[in-house]
Amino acid sequence: MMGVAAPNISEAISSTLAQMNTWGTAIAKLGNQEAFIAILIYILGLMAGLSVFAITKVQSLRQEEKEHYAELILSKPVSRIKWMGSYLTVVFASNALILLVLGLSSELGWSIAAGEFSHLPRVLGMSLSKIPPVWTIIGIAVLLYGWLPRMASVLNWLILGVFIFIEMLWEVGIVGWSALQWTPFAYAHYSIPIQELSIAPLIVLTVIAAALTWLGFIGFRHRSIG
């Protein structure tokens, strides 16, 4: 009996370790160089880089309110929608531009290291696919700023923290892919080869980001400033 139980225990441990080693799985699937680039772009372009930058930029609107700069601008013939819209246009566009630059610079570094320049489509795809998830995080921040300006900062960081926490739980095999899909991260994840990445969820995320931003505009238009 002991001889039968021991292999079963060993197989169970091996299976658990295999599930936990998601970075190793990605490297095995993508190859060392491509996996490194995919993980780098994922961390800098989505999970911990631009997500933080995006939230910080949206929260700057609240800071301008506190300093009465917004009130001064809006006392002139400038509508709330135009003021907020011009600001957010820069936020959305700058995040997309940063991802483009990140993709180009990552591709250049990989090409120099590998001695060939055939990786541009894949690396650009990795980077640009992060735009809808980042825009979704911006949309959440705009929604909270429009309706709950005093609580927006805490809620923004809490939501992002929950997303990152779920990612970490997935990395160690505690939760499955179905749990990770509750975050924007799953739809442009580093573990998915770019040629296998589905475009439909990214389109849906873009629509969600637009809807959240629109709702944020409505909230901002109807609340007091200051």
C-alpha positions in Angstrom: 0.0 0.0 0.0 2.8 2.4 0.9 4.5 1.6 -2.5 1.3 2.7 -4.3 0.7 5.8 -2.2 4.2 7.2 -2.6 4.0 7.5 -6.4 0.5 9.1 -6.1 1.9 11.7 -3.7 4.8 12.4 -5.9 2.6 12.8 -9.0 0.3 15.2 -7.0 3.3 17.3 -5.9 4.7 17.4 -9.5 1.3 18.4 -10.8 0.9 21.2 -8.3 4.4 22.5 -9.0 3.7 22.4 -12.7 0.5 24.5 -12.2 2.4 27.0 -10.0 5.3 27.4 -12.5 3.3 29.6 -15.0 6.4 31.7 -15.8 8.2 28.5 -16.7 5.3 27.3 -18.8 5.2 30.6 -20.7 9.0 30.3 -21.3 8.6 26.7 -22.5 5.8 27.7 -24.9 7.2 31.0 -26.3 11.0 30.3 -26.0 13.4 32.2 -23.7 13.8 35.4 -25.7 10.1 35.9 -26.7 8.9 35.0 -23.2 11.3 37.6 -21.7 10.0 40.3 -24.1 6.4 39.3 -23.5 6.8 39.4 -19.7 8.7 42.7 -19.8 6.0 44.4 -21.9 3.3 42.9 -19.8 4.8 44.3 -16.5 5.8 47.7 -17.9 3.0 48.2 -20.3 0.1 46.9 -18.3 0.3 45.3 -14.9 2.5 47.6 -12.9 3.7 50.3 -15.3 1.1 52.1 -17.4 -1.8 51.1 -15.1 -0.2 53.2 -12.3 0.7 56.0 -14.7 -2.9 56.1 -16.1 -4.5 56.2 -12.7 -2.1 59.0 -11.6 -2.9 61.1 -14.6 -6.7 60.8 -14.2 -6.3 61.7 -10.5 -4.5 64.9 -11.5 -8.0 66.2 -12.5 -9.0 66.0 -8.8 -5.8 67.8 -7.8 -6.7 70.6 -10.2 -10.1 70.8 -8.6 -8.6 71.1 -5.1 -6.3 73.9 -6.3 -9.3 75.7 -7.8 -7.6 75.7 -11.2 -10.6 73.8 -12.7 -13.0 76.4 -11.3 -11.0 79.2 -12.8 -11.0 77.5 -16.2 -14.7 76.7 -16.1 -15.6 80.3 -15.1 -14.7 81.1 -18.7 -16.7 80.0 -21.8 -15.4 76.5 -21.5 -17.8 73.6 -20.8 -17.0 70.9 -18.3 -17.2 68.3 -21.0 -14.7 70.2 -23.2 -12.3 70.7 -20.3 -12.4 67.2 -19.1 -12.5 65.8 -22.6 -9.4 67.6 -23.8 -7.5 66.4 -20.7 -8.6 62.8 -21.1 -7.8 62.8 -24.8 -4.2 63.4 -23.9 -4.3 60.7 -21.3 -5.8 58.1 -23.6 -3.5 59.1 -26.5 -0.3 59.3 -24.4 -0.8 55.8 -23.0 -1.3 54.4 -26.6 1.8 56.3 -27.7 3.9 55.0 -24.8 2.9 51.4 -25.7 3.9 52.0 -29.3 7.3 53.3 -28.2 7.7 50.4 -25.7 7.0 48.0 -28.5 9.4 49.6 -30.9 12.2 49.9 -28.3 11.7 46.3 -27.1 11.8 45.0 -30.7 15.0 47.0 -31.3 16.6 45.5 -28.2 15.6 42.0 -29.1 16.7 42.4 -32.7 20.1 43.7 -31.7 20.5 40.8 -29.2 19.4 38.2 -31.7 21.1 39.7 -34.7 18.0 39.7 -36.9 15.1 42.2 -37.4 12.1 40.0 -38.1 10.4 40.3 -34.7 8.6 43.7 -35.3 5.1 42.4 -36.0 5.1 40.1 -32.9 6.5 42.6 -30.5 4.3 45.4 -31.7 1.3 43.1 -31.3 2.4 42.3 -27.8 2.6 46.0 -26.9 -0.4 47.4 -28.8 -2.7 44.6 -27.5 -2.2 46.2 -24.0 -4.0 49.4 -25.1 -7.6 48.2 -24.5 -6.8 46.8 -21.0 -5.0 50.1 -20.0 -7.9 52.1 -21.4 -10.3 50.1 -19.4 -8.3 51.0 -16.2 -8.5 54.6 -17.3 -12.2 54.3 -17.8 -12.7 53.0 -14.3 -10.6 55.9 -12.9 -12.8 58.4 -14.9 -16.0 56.8 -13.7 -14.9 57.1 -10.1 -13.6 60.6 -10.6 -16.9 61.7 -12.1 -19.1 60.2 -9.4 -17.0 59.7 -6.3 -14.2 62.2 -6.5 -13.3 62.1 -2.7 -13.1 58.4 -2.7 -11.7 57.9 -6.2 -8.1 57.7 -5.2 -8.5 55.0 -2.6 -10.9 53.0 -4.8 -8.6 53.2 -7.8 -5.6 51.8 -6.0 -7.8 49.3 -4.3 -9.2 48.0 -7.6 -5.8 47.9 -9.2 -4.4 46.1 -6.1 -7.2 43.5 -6.4 -6.3 43.0 -10.1 -2.6 42.5 -9.2 -3.5 40.2 -6.3 -5.6 38.0 -8.5 -2.7 37.9 -11.0 -0.3 36.8 -8.2 -2.8 34.1 -7.0 -2.9 32.8 -10.6 0.8 32.8 -10.9 1.2 30.4 -7.9 -1.7 28.3 -9.0 -4.2 29.2 -6.2 -6.9 30.5 -8.6 -7.6 29.4 -12.2 -7.8 31.3 -15.5 -11.5 31.9 -14.9 -10.7 34.1 -11.9 -8.0 36.0 -13.8 -10.6 36.8 -16.5 -12.3 39.1 -14.1 -9.3 41.4 -14.6 -8.4 43.3 -17.8 -5.0 41.6 -17.6 -6.2 38.2 -18.9 -7.1 39.5 -22.3 -3.6 40.6 -23.3 -1.7 38.2 -21.0 2.0 37.4 -21.5 1.3 33.7 -21.5 -0.8 33.8 -24.7 1.3 33.8 -27.9 0.4 36.9 -29.8 -0.7 34.9 -32.9 -3.2 33.1 -30.6 -4.6 36.3 -28.9 -8.3 36.9 -29.6 -9.1 40.3 -30.9 -12.8 40.2 -29.9 -12.3 40.6 -26.2 -10.0 43.5 -26.9 -12.7 45.2 -28.9 -15.1 44.6 -26.0 -12.7 46.1 -23.5 -12.4 49.2 -25.7 -16.2 49.5 -25.8 -16.3 49.1 -22.0 -13.6 51.7 -21.6 -15.6 54.1 -23.7 -18.8 53.4 -21.7 -17.1 53.9 -18.4 -15.6 57.2 -19.6 -19.0 58.4 -20.8 -20.6 57.6 -17.5 -17.7 59.5 -15.8 -18.5 62.5 -18.0 -22.2 62.3 -16.9 -21.2 62.2 -13.2 -18.8 65.1 -13.6 -21.3 67.2 -15.4 -23.9 66.9 -12.6 -21.8 67.3 -9.5 -20.3 70.3 -7.8 -16.7 71.4 -8.4 -14.2 71.7 -5.5 
